[in-house]
């Protein structure tokens, strides 16, 4: 009989895969085992039902013909007269059902290597005739390899795989087919009850059905089952991790106090909270009051007032006699937040007798200062601390930490968030101490994340959305200027000068500090010189970039904040969280080099006061032409100021691969799942994962044994510390 393969066997166990093919598979696709190979799913299918007999085609209509190459001829036209010389390659092809036709290619001599005589392929294109012969010119070609034509006749859908020159599509198809023939039936890790309930086909049917589907329905059912598996195991891992943290470490109730500082803070504000903010207070209050640790994601658009919600949440901890920490990704931001906190809390008395103690801790805090801070944190003398990841260092300990707010600024710090909690669960010290109970955690993102992505990336968090902007904000006018309209640049500079005369300020953002030929980016330094000396010699133009010392940076920012400078040229140092309410114009150079969320973030730096604001995107001034993606991104940003809409658009353009950065996020890869298309499955698997984990928190019941193994396999070591737990 046929020798039986196992999923864990190396790929070379499949006949036809030698050293060269093995190396190519590994390099191109990371495929080293038979299991990896059968998880290399088709990108789409070619429908062989559309294949026609040579004798039935209509001239002038598109068709797909299958045939075997008989021989080739090549000739060159001279480039005399007009145009360049052409290489014309022609293949004579014997049709699958009899009859012959000719296929012509221009300047593609390599087609002859790809389609040597004897190879069978499907050719799709417009049918022409030439001297009574049927002819296809530069058709789309799918090599069917050495597969026998009869076999292809009954298999109506042919899989089209992601392929490279070294591992062409038809070879992959051959190897995968061979593997499926020799593999024993796939063992299902989902309980039968679940298959019935969710109307899913078995894993064996799915794996065979996705590679060799007799029809589109079979392929769709197979895909649905495999997508379900990807998303269900992802969600299970997240919920399992959360359940484990909660079972080992009880939380602390930080019930909002009546007439405490949190209330006093709201009362001191010059305006009433928006409806969305009030709703978020209620949702958060529910979490704070329970003795389970809060795990909540607070997301809202730029300027929706997330900081206010964060301050209120932290004050709830203080009202309960505990401390609160605000952790942010950069020093500039930590300083900014520290300033905001002290200003906003001023009415409650900050760093005065009987007032609130608010401190700042970053890696540039001096040693003596740091020693003093660490002592006071541990003694409980400090109420609120703002800091960077320096808060995670050894030696930073709290008397009683009640609330942690993590500001993630669209750098999905899943791994850091896990590290924070893992420190707690692995018996470490600091923020999350094993002997203590877990603090309540609120995660904030700077720009909205599409709902589907939030449910996957942050599947272990409850989500609160701030979806209305504070009253009095005027929508920002956005314009896109390309080199096709050079006069508009001069006009804009005139406008900046008029704004300055009215007391308003302008940001000019450049993508890179040093000139890089490769990226042809405008260097901020050169731009600053040009603006200061040639364009606005009469105005004060400041410069801030990453290579400057932080005291120089601070001084320049301070001068701009105080209105002593009218224009600030900056690299993206400012993209996160600088508040200058007099700034009304944001000019972005080389806008094509920024992503959607970055552009949206930058635009959110203006329009923070009550005055009409503007954002101007200069695109394509330093590149030959804009890529299609870049044009789409820029058009989207110019068309709407709604961050949620932009986030969905971003997902659509980029796909989840790049957004996920699954490698650093420590989450399993999604090979088939598409977050927008499979939204319904995401929601279903998340609810289901919660039910399963609620009933069996450690996934140790025999019913879930194979499921547990599958989750661990897909997380590739990302959950090892859980697996090591005593089972049972």
C-alpha positions as CSV (number, residue, x, y, z in Angstrom):
1,X,0.0,0.0,0.0
2,X,0.9,3.7,0.1
3,X,3.4,4.6,2.7
4,X,1.7,6.7,5.3
5,X,2.9,10.3,5.9
6,X,2.6,12.2,9.1
7,X,2.0,16.0,9.4
8,X,5.3,16.3,11.4
9,X,7.4,14.7,8.7
10,X,9.9,16.9,6.9
11,X,8.6,18.1,3.4
12,X,11.3,16.0,1.6
13,X,9.3,12.9,2.7
14,X,7.1,13.8,-0.3
15,X,8.2,12.3,-3.6
16,X,9.6,15.0,-5.9
17,X,10.8,17.4,-3.2
18,X,14.6,17.4,-3.4
19,X,17.2,19.5,-1.7
20,X,16.6,22.5,-4.0
21,X,12.9,22.5,-3.7
22,X,13.2,22.0,0.1
23,X,15.4,25.1,0.4
24,X,13.1,27.1,-1.8
25,X,10.0,26.2,0.2
26,X,11.6,27.1,3.4
27,X,13.0,30.4,2.2
28,X,9.9,31.6,0.3
29,X,7.1,30.3,2.6
30,X,8.7,29.1,5.8
31,X,7.5,25.6,4.9
32,X,9.5,22.8,6.5
33,X,7.0,20.0,7.3
34,X,4.2,18.2,5.5
35,X,1.8,20.0,7.9
36,X,3.1,23.4,6.8
37,X,2.7,22.4,3.2
38,X,-0.9,21.4,3.5
39,X,-1.6,24.7,5.3
40,X,-0.4,26.5,2.2
41,X,-3.9,27.3,1.0
42,X,-5.0,28.3,-2.5
43,X,-5.3,32.0,-3.1
44,X,-8.2,31.4,-5.6
45,X,-9.5,28.8,-8.0
46,X,-9.6,28.6,-11.7
47,X,-12.9,27.3,-12.9
48,X,-12.3,24.6,-15.5
49,X,-16.0,24.6,-16.3
50,X,-15.0,27.6,-18.4
51,X,-12.5,25.6,-20.4
52,X,-13.6,25.2,-24.0
53,X,-13.0,22.9,-26.8
54,X,-10.8,24.4,-29.5
55,X,-13.6,23.7,-32.0
56,X,-16.3,25.6,-30.1
57,X,-14.6,29.0,-29.6
58,X,-15.9,32.2,-31.0
59,X,-13.4,34.5,-32.6
60,X,-13.1,37.9,-30.7
61,X,-14.4,36.5,-27.4
62,X,-12.3,35.6,-24.3
63,X,-11.9,31.9,-23.6
64,X,-9.7,29.5,-21.6
65,X,-8.1,26.7,-23.6
66,X,-6.2,23.8,-22.3
67,X,-3.4,22.2,-24.3
68,X,0.0,20.7,-24.5
69,X,2.9,22.7,-26.0
70,X,4.3,21.0,-29.1
71,X,7.1,23.3,-30.1
72,X,8.4,26.9,-30.1
73,X,9.7,29.4,-32.6
74,X,11.3,32.8,-32.0
75,X,12.0,35.7,-34.2
76,X,13.2,39.3,-33.7
77,X,11.8,42.3,-35.5
78,X,14.4,45.0,-36.3
79,X,13.9,48.2,-34.4
80,X,14.4,50.3,-37.6
81,X,11.9,53.0,-38.4
82,X,9.9,53.5,-35.3
83,X,9.8,51.7,-31.9
84,X,12.2,49.2,-30.4
85,X,13.2,45.8,-31.6
86,X,10.8,43.1,-30.5
87,X,11.3,39.4,-29.7
88,X,8.3,37.4,-30.8
89,X,8.0,33.9,-29.3
90,X,5.3,31.6,-30.6
91,X,4.2,28.2,-29.2
92,X,2.2,25.7,-31.1
93,X,-0.2,24.0,-28.8
94,X,-2.3,20.8,-29.2
95,X,-5.7,21.3,-27.7
96,X,-6.9,18.9,-25.0
97,X,-9.9,17.9,-27.1
98,X,-8.1,17.8,-30.4
99,X,-7.3,20.7,-32.8
100,X,-4.4,23.1,-32.4
101,X,-3.8,26.8,-31.7
102,X,-0.9,29.2,-31.5
103,X,0.1,31.3,-28.5
104,X,2.2,34.5,-29.1
105,X,4.3,36.4,-26.6
106,X,6.2,39.7,-27.1
107,X,9.5,40.4,-25.3
108,X,9.0,37.4,-23.0
109,X,11.5,34.9,-24.1
110,X,11.4,33.3,-20.6
111,X,7.9,32.0,-21.4
112,X,9.7,29.2,-23.4
113,X,11.6,28.2,-20.2
114,X,8.3,28.2,-18.2
115,X,6.4,26.3,-20.9
116,X,8.8,23.7,-22.5
117,X,7.4,21.3,-25.1
118,X,5.4,18.6,-23.4
119,X,4.0,20.8,-20.6
120,X,0.2,21.2,-20.3
121,X,-1.3,24.5,-19.4
122,X,-4.5,26.6,-19.4
123,X,-4.3,29.7,-21.6
124,X,-6.9,32.5,-21.1
125,X,-7.3,35.4,-23.5
126,X,-9.1,36.8,-26.5
127,X,-9.3,34.4,-29.4
128,X,-8.1,35.7,-32.8
129,X,-7.6,34.1,-36.1
130,X,-4.6,34.5,-38.4
131,X,-4.6,32.9,-41.9
132,X,-7.2,30.4,-40.7
133,X,-5.3,29.5,-37.5
134,X,-6.7,30.1,-34.0
135,X,-4.4,32.4,-32.0
136,X,-4.1,33.8,-28.5
137,X,-1.8,36.8,-27.9
138,X,-0.1,37.2,-24.5
139,X,-2.7,35.2,-22.7
140,X,-2.8,34.6,-18.9
141,X,-1.1,31.2,-18.4
142,X,-1.6,28.6,-15.6
143,X,0.8,25.6,-15.9
144,X,-0.9,22.4,-15.1
145,X,2.4,20.5,-15.1
146,X,2.5,16.9,-15.8
147,X,-1.0,16.2,-14.5
148,X,-2.9,14.0,-16.9
149,X,-5.6,15.8,-18.8
150,X,-8.3,13.2,-17.8
151,X,-7.8,14.0,-14.2
152,X,-8.2,17.7,-14.8
153,X,-11.4,17.1,-16.7
154,X,-13.4,15.9,-13.7
155,X,-11.8,18.4,-11.3
156,X,-13.7,21.5,-12.3
157,X,-11.9,23.9,-9.9
158,X,-8.1,24.2,-10.1
159,X,-6.4,25.7,-7.0
160,X,-4.1,28.7,-7.7
161,X,-1.5,28.9,-5.0
162,X,0.7,31.8,-3.8
163,X,3.9,30.8,-5.8
164,X,7.3,32.0,-6.8
165,X,9.5,31.2,-9.8
166,X,11.5,28.6,-7.8
167,X,8.3,26.9,-6.6
168,X,5.7,27.3,-9.3
169,X,2.0,26.9,-8.7
170,X,1.6,23.6,-10.5
171,X,4.5,22.0,-8.6
172,X,2.9,23.1,-5.3
173,X,-0.4,21.6,-6.5
174,X,1.3,18.3,-7.3
175,X,3.1,18.1,-4.0
176,X,0.0,19.0,-1.9
177,X,-2.1,16.5,-3.8
178,X,0.5,13.8,-3.2
179,X,0.6,14.7,0.5
180,X,-3.1,14.5,0.8
181,X,-3.2,11.1,-0.8
182,X,-0.6,9.7,1.7
183,X,-1.8,11.4,4.9
184,X,-4.2,9.5,7.2
185,X,-7.5,11.2,7.9
186,X,-7.1,14.5,9.8
187,X,-8.1,14.1,13.4
188,X,-10.7,16.7,14.4
189,X,-9.9,18.8,17.5
190,X,-13.4,20.3,17.7
191,X,-16.0,18.3,19.6
192,X,-18.8,16.9,17.3
193,X,-21.4,18.9,19.2
194,X,-19.7,22.1,18.2
195,X,-19.5,21.0,14.5
196,X,-23.3,20.5,14.5
197,X,-24.0,23.7,16.4
198,X,-21.8,25.9,14.2
199,X,-22.7,24.0,11.0
200,X,-19.0,23.2,10.2
201,X,-17.6,20.4,8.1
202,X,-15.0,18.1,9.6
203,X,-11.3,19.0,9.6
204,X,-10.6,16.2,7.1
205,X,-13.3,17.3,4.7
206,X,-12.0,20.9,5.1
207,X,-8.4,20.2,4.4
208,X,-9.2,18.0,1.4
209,X,-12.0,20.3,0.2
210,X,-9.9,23.5,0.2
211,X,-7.2,22.0,-2.0
212,X,-9.3,19.7,-4.3
213,X,-12.9,21.1,-4.3
214,X,-15.3,19.5,-6.8
215,X,-17.3,22.8,-6.7
216,X,-17.3,26.3,-5.2
217,X,-19.8,25.3,-2.4
218,X,-17.3,22.7,-1.1
219,X,-14.4,25.2,-1.3
220,X,-16.5,27.8,0.6
221,X,-17.5,25.3,3.3
222,X,-13.9,24.2,3.7
223,X,-12.7,27.8,4.0
224,X,-15.3,28.6,6.5
225,X,-14.3,25.7,8.7
226,X,-10.6,26.6,8.5
227,X,-11.2,30.3,9.2
228,X,-13.3,29.3,12.2
229,X,-10.3,27.2,13.5
230,X,-7.9,30.1,13.1
231,X,-10.1,32.6,14.9
232,X,-11.4,30.2,17.5
233,X,-7.9,29.1,18.6
234,X,-6.7,32.7,18.6
235,X,-9.6,33.8,20.9
236,X,-9.3,30.7,23.1
237,X,-5.7,31.6,23.8
238,X,-6.6,35.1,24.7
239,X,-9.5,34.1,27.0
240,X,-7.5,31.3,28.6
241,X,-4.7,33.8,29.4
242,X,-7.2,36.2,30.9
243,X,-8.9,33.5,32.9
244,X,-5.6,32.3,34.3
245,X,-4.7,35.9,35.4
246,X,-8.0,36.3,37.0
247,X,-8.1,33.0,38.8
248,X,-4.6,33.4,40.3
249,X,-4.8,37.1,41.1
250,X,-8.0,38.6,42.4
251,X,-8.5,42.2,41.6
252,X,-9.1,45.1,44.0
253,X,-12.4,46.9,44.1
254,X,-11.8,50.6,43.3
255,X,-15.5,51.6,43.6
256,X,-16.0,55.2,42.6
257,X,-16.5,57.2,45.8
258,X,-19.3,59.7,46.0
259,X,-18.0,63.2,46.7
260,X,-14.4,62.0,46.2
261,X,-11.7,63.5,44.1
262,X,-13.0,61.9,40.9
263,X,-16.3,63.7,41.2
264,X,-14.5,66.9,42.3
265,X,-12.4,66.7,39.1
266,X,-15.5,66.5,36.9
267,X,-17.2,69.3,38.8
268,X,-14.1,71.5,38.2
269,X,-14.3,71.2,34.4
270,X,-15.6,74.2,32.4
271,X,-17.9,72.0,30.4
272,X,-20.1,68.9,30.9
273,X,-18.7,65.5,29.7
274,X,-20.1,64.3,26.4
275,X,-22.7,61.6,26.3
276,X,-20.1,59.1,25.2
277,X,-17.8,60.1,28.1
278,X,-20.6,59.7,30.6
279,X,-21.4,56.2,29.2
280,X,-17.7,55.3,29.5
281,X,-17.7,56.4,33.1
282,X,-20.6,54.0,33.8
283,X,-18.9,51.1,32.0
284,X,-15.6,51.7,33.8
285,X,-17.3,52.2,37.1
286,X,-18.9,48.7,36.7
287,X,-15.4,47.2,36.3
288,X,-13.8,49.2,39.1
289,X,-16.5,48.2,41.6
290,X,-16.0,44.5,41.0
291,X,-13.2,42.6,42.6
292,X,-12.2,41.1,39.3
293,X,-9.4,43.1,37.7
294,X,-10.5,45.4,34.9
295,X,-9.2,44.7,31.4
296,X,-10.7,47.4,29.2
297,X,-9.8,49.0,26.0
298,X,-10.8,52.6,25.7
299,X,-10.9,53.8,22.1
300,X,-11.9,57.0,20.6
301,X,-11.0,59.4,17.8
302,X,-8.2,61.9,18.1
303,X,-9.6,64.6,20.3
304,X,-12.5,62.6,21.7
305,X,-11.4,63.3,25.3
306,X,-9.8,60.0,26.3
307,X,-7.4,61.8,28.7
308,X,-10.3,63.0,30.7
309,X,-11.7,59.5,31.1
310,X,-8.2,58.3,32.1
311,X,-7.8,61.0,34.7
312,X,-11.2,60.1,36.2
313,X,-10.3,56.4,36.3
314,X,-7.0,57.1,38.0
315,X,-8.7,59.3,40.6
316,X,-11.0,56.5,41.5
317,X,-8.0,54.6,42.7
318,X,-6.8,57.5,44.7
319,X,-10.3,57.8,46.3
320,X,-9.8,54.2,47.4
321,X,-6.5,55.1,49.1
322,X,-4.5,53.5,46.3
323,X,-2.1,54.7,43.6
324,X,-2.4,55.0,39.9
325,X,0.1,54.8,37.1
326,X,-0.1,56.1,33.5
327,X,2.3,54.4,31.1
328,X,3.1,55.9,27.7
329,X,5.5,54.9,24.9
330,X,7.8,58.0,24.6
331,X,9.4,60.5,26.9
332,X,8.0,63.5,25.0
333,X,4.6,62.0,25.6
334,X,5.2,61.3,29.3
335,X,6.2,64.9,29.8
336,X,3.2,66.2,27.8
337,X,0.8,64.0,29.9
338,X,2.5,65.0,33.1
339,X,2.0,68.6,32.2
340,X,-1.7,68.0,31.2
341,X,-2.3,66.2,34.4
342,X,-0.9,68.9,36.7
343,X,-2.8,71.6,34.8
344,X,-6.1,69.7,34.8
345,X,-5.9,68.7,38.4
346,X,-4.7,72.2,39.6
347,X,-8.2,73.0,41.0
348,X,-7.9,70.0,43.3
349,X,-4.4,71.1,44.5
350,X,-1.4,69.4,43.1
351,X,1.9,68.8,45.0
352,X,0.7,71.1,47.8
353,X,0.0,70.2,51.4
354,X,-3.0,67.8,51.5
355,X,-3.1,68.0,47.7
356,X,-2.5,65.2,45.1
357,X,1.1,64.1,44.6
358,X,1.8,63.7,40.9
359,X,5.3,62.7,39.7
360,X,7.1,61.9,36.4
361,X,9.5,58.9,36.0
362,X,11.3,58.3,32.7
363,X,14.7,57.0,31.7
364,X,16.1,60.5,31.8
365,X,15.0,61.1,35.5
366,X,18.3,61.8,37.3
367,X,19.6,59.1,39.7
368,X,19.1,61.1,42.9
369,X,15.6,62.1,41.8
370,X,14.8,58.5,40.9
371,X,16.0,57.2,44.2
372,X,13.7,59.6,46.0
373,X,10.7,58.7,43.7
374,X,11.2,55.0,44.2
375,X,11.2,55.4,48.0
376,X,8.1,57.5,48.0
377,X,6.2,55.2,45.6
378,X,6.9,52.3,47.9
379,X,6.0,54.4,51.0
380,X,2.7,55.4,49.3
381,X,3.6,59.1,49.3
382,X,2.9,59.5,45.5
383,X,-0.7,59.3,44.2
384,X,-0.3,59.4,40.5
385,X,2.9,58.6,38.5
386,X,3.3,59.2,34.8
387,X,6.1,57.3,33.0
388,X,7.5,55.4,30.1
389,X,8.4,51.7,30.2
390,X,10.8,52.8,32.9
391,X,7.9,52.0,35.2
392,X,8.4,48.3,34.3
393,X,12.0,48.2,35.5
394,X,13.1,46.1,38.4
395,X,13.0,48.1,41.6
396,X,9.9,50.1,40.8
397,X,7.4,49.1,43.5
398,X,4.2,50.5,44.7
399,X,2.6,50.7,48.1
400,X,-0.7,49.8,46.7
401,X,-1.3,50.2,43.0
402,X,-5.0,50.4,42.1
403,X,-5.2,51.5,38.5
404,X,-2.8,51.3,35.5
405,X,-3.6,53.2,32.3
406,X,-1.6,52.2,29.3
407,X,-1.5,54.6,26.4
408,X,-0.6,52.6,23.4
409,X,-0.5,55.1,20.6
410,X,-1.2,52.8,17.7
411,X,1.9,50.8,18.4
412,X,0.1,47.6,19.2
413,X,2.0,46.7,22.3
414,X,0.4,43.4,22.8
415,X,3.6,41.8,23.8
416,X,4.4,44.5,26.3
417,X,0.9,44.3,27.7
418,X,1.4,40.6,28.1
419,X,4.8,41.2,29.6
420,X,3.3,43.5,32.2
421,X,0.8,40.9,33.2
422,X,3.2,37.9,32.8
423,X,5.5,39.6,35.3
424,X,2.7,39.4,37.7
425,X,1.7,35.8,36.8
426,X,5.3,34.5,36.7
427,X,6.0,35.6,40.2
428,X,8.0,38.7,39.3
429,X,7.9,42.0,41.2
430,X,6.9,45.5,40.3
431,X,3.7,46.8,38.6
432,X,1.9,43.5,38.9
433,X,3.1,41.7,42.0
434,X,2.2,38.1,42.6
435,X,1.6,38.7,46.3
436,X,-0.6,41.6,45.6
437,X,-3.8,41.6,43.8
438,X,-3.9,42.7,40.2
439,X,-4.7,46.4,39.5
440,X,-7.4,47.5,37.2
441,X,-6.1,48.1,33.7
442,X,-7.3,50.5,31.1
443,X,-5.6,50.5,27.7
444,X,-6.0,53.5,25.4
445,X,-5.3,53.8,21.7
446,X,-4.5,57.1,20.0
447,X,-6.3,56.4,16.8
448,X,-9.3,54.1,16.5
449,X,-8.8,50.4,15.6
450,X,-11.4,48.8,13.4
451,X,-13.9,46.9,15.5
452,X,-12.9,43.5,13.9
453,X,-9.3,44.1,14.6
454,X,-10.0,45.2,18.2
455,X,-11.9,42.0,18.8
456,X,-8.9,40.0,17.6
457,X,-5.8,41.9,18.7
458,X,-7.5,42.9,22.0
459,X,-9.8,39.9,22.2
460,X,-9.1,39.6,25.9
461,X,-10.3,43.2,26.6
462,X,-13.7,44.7,27.0
463,X,-14.1,47.6,24.6
464,X,-15.4,51.1,25.4
465,X,-15.8,53.5,22.5
466,X,-15.9,57.3,22.6
467,X,-17.7,58.2,19.5
468,X,-18.5,61.8,19.8
469,X,-16.3,64.8,19.8
470,X,-16.5,67.5,22.5
471,X,-18.8,70.4,21.4
472,X,-17.2,73.5,19.7
473,X,-14.7,71.5,17.6
474,X,-14.8,72.6,14.0
475,X,-14.1,70.0,11.3
476,X,-10.6,70.4,9.8
477,X,-10.3,71.2,6.1
478,X,-7.9,68.9,4.4
479,X,-6.3,69.5,1.0
480,X,-4.0,67.4,-1.1
481,X,-1.4,69.2,-3.3
482,X,0.6,67.4,-6.0
483,X,3.5,68.8,-8.1
484,X,0.9,69.2,-10.9
485,X,-0.1,72.4,-9.2
486,X,3.2,74.1,-8.1
487,X,1.4,77.5,-7.7
488,X,-0.6,76.1,-4.8
489,X,2.6,75.7,-2.7
490,X,3.3,79.5,-3.0
491,X,-0.3,80.2,-2.2
492,X,-0.2,78.0,0.9
493,X,2.9,79.9,2.2
494,X,1.0,83.1,1.8
495,X,-1.9,81.7,3.8
496,X,0.5,80.6,6.6
497,X,1.8,84.2,6.7
498,X,-1.8,85.5,6.9
499,X,-2.6,83.1,9.8
500,X,0.6,84.2,11.6
501,X,-0.6,87.8,11.3
502,X,-3.8,86.8,13.0
503,X,-1.9,85.1,15.8
504,X,-2.2,81.5,14.6
505,X,0.6,79.0,14.3
506,X,1.6,76.3,11.7
507,X,3.3,72.9,11.9
508,X,5.4,71.6,9.0
509,X,6.1,67.9,9.3
510,X,8.9,66.1,7.4
511,X,9.3,62.3,7.5
512,X,13.1,61.9,8.1
513,X,16.0,63.6,9.9
514,X,18.9,62.8,7.6
515,X,18.7,63.0,3.9
516,X,18.4,59.5,2.6
517,X,18.8,59.1,-1.1
518,X,16.9,55.9,-1.0
519,X,13.8,57.5,0.3
520,X,14.5,61.0,-1.2
521,X,12.8,62.4,1.9
522,X,12.8,66.1,2.6
523,X,15.2,66.5,5.5
524,X,13.7,68.6,8.3
525,X,16.9,70.4,8.7
526,X,17.0,71.5,5.0
527,X,13.3,72.4,5.1
528,X,13.8,74.5,8.2
529,X,16.7,76.4,6.6
530,X,14.6,77.0,3.4
531,X,11.6,78.2,5.3
532,X,13.5,80.4,7.8
533,X,15.8,82.0,5.3
534,X,13.9,82.2,2.1
535,X,10.2,81.8,2.6
536,X,9.5,83.4,6.0
537,X,12.6,85.5,6.8
538,X,10.2,87.8,8.8
539,X,8.8,85.0,11.0
540,X,10.3,82.9,13.8
541,X,10.7,79.3,12.6
542,X,11.6,76.6,15.2
543,X,13.0,73.1,14.5
544,X,12.5,69.8,16.4
545,X,13.8,66.5,15.4
546,X,14.9,63.1,16.9
547,X,18.6,63.7,16.8
548,X,18.4,66.8,19.1
549,X,19.2,66.7,22.8
550,X,16.0,66.5,24.8
551,X,16.6,69.8,26.5
552,X,17.0,71.5,23.1
553,X,13.8,69.9,21.9
554,X,11.9,71.0,25.0
555,X,13.1,74.5,24.7
556,X,12.0,74.7,21.1
557,X,8.6,73.2,21.9
558,X,8.2,75.6,24.8
559,X,8.9,78.6,22.6
560,X,6.3,77.3,20.1
561,X,3.8,76.6,22.8
562,X,4.2,80.1,24.2
563,X,3.6,81.6,20.8
564,X,7.1,83.0,20.4
565,X,7.5,81.1,17.1
566,X,4.9,81.1,14.4
567,X,6.1,78.0,12.5
568,X,7.5,74.7,13.9
569,X,9.3,72.3,11.5
570,X,9.4,68.8,13.0
571,X,9.9,65.2,12.3
572,X,7.2,63.0,13.7
573,X,8.3,63.7,17.2
574,X,5.1,65.7,17.5
575,X,2.8,63.1,16.1
576,X,1.7,62.0,19.5
577,X,0.1,64.3,21.9
578,X,1.4,67.8,21.7
579,X,-1.3,70.4,22.5
580,X,-1.0,73.9,21.2
581,X,-4.4,75.4,20.9
582,X,-3.3,78.3,18.7
583,X,-2.0,76.0,16.0
584,X,-4.4,76.0,13.0
585,X,-2.4,74.8,10.1
586,X,-0.7,71.3,9.7
587,X,1.5,71.0,6.6
588,X,2.7,67.5,5.9
589,X,5.6,67.0,3.4
590,X,6.0,63.7,1.5
591,X,2.7,62.7,2.9
592,X,2.8,59.5,0.8
593,X,5.4,58.1,3.2
594,X,3.0,58.1,6.2
595,X,0.3,55.6,7.0
596,X,-3.3,56.5,7.4
597,X,-3.4,56.4,11.2
598,X,-0.2,58.6,11.3
599,X,-1.7,61.1,9.0
600,X,-4.9,61.2,11.0
601,X,-2.9,61.5,14.2
602,X,-0.9,64.4,12.8
603,X,-4.0,66.2,11.5
604,X,-5.4,65.8,15.0
605,X,-2.7,68.1,16.3
606,X,-4.5,71.2,14.9
607,X,-8.1,72.2,15.5
608,X,-7.7,71.8,19.3
609,X,-9.1,75.2,20.0
610,X,-12.3,76.8,18.7
611,X,-10.7,78.2,15.5
612,X,-11.1,76.9,11.9
613,X,-8.1,74.6,11.1
614,X,-6.5,73.3,8.0
615,X,-4.4,70.3,7.0
616,X,-2.3,70.3,3.8
617,X,-0.8,67.1,2.4
618,X,2.0,67.6,-0.1
619,X,2.4,64.3,-2.0
620,X,4.6,63.1,-4.8
621,X,7.1,66.1,-4.7
622,X,10.1,63.8,-4.1
623,X,9.1,60.6,-5.9
624,X,8.6,59.7,-9.5
625,X,5.1,58.7,-9.0
626,X,2.7,57.7,-6.2
627,X,1.9,54.0,-5.7
628,X,-1.7,53.0,-6.0
629,X,-1.8,52.3,-2.3
630,X,-0.4,55.7,-1.4
631,X,-2.9,57.5,-3.6
632,X,-5.7,55.5,-2.0
633,X,-4.5,56.4,1.5
634,X,-4.2,60.1,0.8
635,X,-7.6,60.2,-0.9
636,X,-9.1,58.5,2.1
637,X,-7.5,61.0,4.6
638,X,-8.6,64.0,2.5
639,X,-12.1,62.6,2.2
640,X,-13.0,62.2,5.9
641,X,-12.0,63.2,9.4
642,X,-13.7,60.2,10.9
643,X,-11.0,58.0,12.5
644,X,-13.2,54.9,12.7
645,X,-14.0,55.1,9.0
646,X,-10.3,55.6,8.2
647,X,-9.3,52.7,10.4
648,X,-11.6,50.4,8.4
649,X,-10.2,51.8,5.1
650,X,-6.6,51.2,6.4
651,X,-7.5,47.6,7.1
652,X,-8.9,47.3,3.6
653,X,-5.8,48.7,1.9
654,X,-3.1,47.1,4.0
655,X,-4.7,43.8,4.9
656,X,-4.3,42.4,8.3
657,X,-0.9,41.0,7.8
658,X,1.0,44.3,8.3
659,X,-1.5,45.6,10.9
660,X,-1.1,42.5,13.0
661,X,2.6,42.2,12.9
662,X,1.6,38.9,14.4
663,X,5.3,38.0,15.0
664,X,5.8,40.7,17.6
665,X,2.3,40.5,18.9
666,X,2.8,36.9,20.0
667,X,-0.5,35.9,18.4
668,X,-0.9,33.0,15.9
669,X,-0.8,33.7,12.2
670,X,-4.0,34.2,10.3
671,X,-3.5,32.4,7.0
672,X,-7.1,32.5,5.6
673,X,-9.1,34.7,8.0
674,X,-9.8,38.2,6.7
675,X,-10.9,40.5,9.4
676,X,-13.5,42.4,7.5
677,X,-14.9,39.6,5.5
678,X,-15.1,37.2,8.4
679,X,-16.4,39.7,11.0
680,X,-19.3,37.4,11.9
681,X,-17.0,34.5,12.6
682,X,-14.8,36.7,14.8
683,X,-17.8,37.7,17.0
684,X,-19.1,34.1,17.1
685,X,-15.7,32.6,18.1
686,X,-15.0,35.2,20.7
687,X,-18.3,34.5,22.5
688,X,-17.8,30.8,22.1
689,X,-14.2,31.0,23.5
690,X,-15.6,32.8,26.5
691,X,-18.1,30.1,27.1
692,X,-15.6,27.3,26.8
693,X,-13.1,29.0,29.2
694,X,-15.9,29.9,31.7
695,X,-16.8,26.3,31.9
696,X,-13.2,24.9,31.9
697,X,-10.8,27.7,32.9
698,X,-7.6,25.7,32.4
699,X,-8.9,23.7,29.4
700,X,-8.1,20.6,31.3
701,X,-11.3,18.6,30.9
702,X,-10.9,15.5,28.6
703,X,-13.5,17.0,26.2
704,X,-11.1,19.9,25.5
705,X,-7.9,18.0,25.5
706,X,-7.4,18.1,21.7
707,X,-8.6,21.7,21.6
708,X,-6.0,22.6,24.2
709,X,-3.2,20.9,22.2
710,X,-4.3,22.8,19.0
711,X,-4.3,26.2,20.8
712,X,-0.8,25.5,22.1
713,X,0.4,24.4,18.7
714,X,-0.9,27.5,17.0
715,X,0.5,29.9,19.5
716,X,3.9,28.3,18.9
717,X,5.3,28.7,22.4
718,X,3.4,31.9,23.1
719,X,1.5,30.2,25.8
720,X,4.1,27.9,27.2
721,X,3.9,29.2,30.7
722,X,0.3,28.1,30.8
723,X,0.9,24.7,29.4
724,X,3.4,24.1,32.2
725,X,0.6,24.5,34.7
726,X,-0.3,21.3,36.6
727,X,-3.0,19.8,34.4
728,X,-6.0,18.8,36.5
